[in-house]
């Protein structure tokens, strides 16, 4: 992408989903480009709303733990090793063409254990996927009326508190310190449910 504007990110993602299908969940880190505003920590970002509009659940990894998105980090490493360390790109078009070639190679030649030993292309051809409508345009959708859930994976501090977004903290209990919980926001009910090892341990109003 030429920019990290929300419009560019959403256009890219919708195009990707129209090609590959919609995932059940979109896992991402906590950068403001994805999560939204620190000034309004409980406001849903436009990206979250588009995910919910398309029936996907946004999932945010623990704060300051980028290795939780290991697939992304691995891909970044491949791009660095096979592209950026081997040549200099003088134009954006050159870079785009090189990335397209690498994408084709990965999708058609790499057999992955997670995909039952199939290449990504073989796996997609044999499975059913849900795609956004061909004419889907997030700009014309009423994103104020979305429904669904947003999940935050969070670490419980020594104090027994978790930080969901910005300075929005919740007391879970010291008995859960040094452990991870799922903080799940029900957008319609405006409730925050906290789960530990699959069990509901706390819930809060979340307007």
Secondary structure, DSSP 8 states (H G I E B T S, - for coil): -----HHHHHHHHHHHHHHH---SEEEE---HHHH--STTTTS--HHHHHHHHTT-EEEE--TT-GGGGHHHHHHHHHHIIIIITT----SHHHHHHHHHHHHHHHHHH-EEGGGTTEEHHHHHHTS------TT--GGGS-GGG--SEEEEEEE--TTSEEEEETTEEEE--GGGTT-EEEEEEETTTTEEEEEETTEEEEEEE--
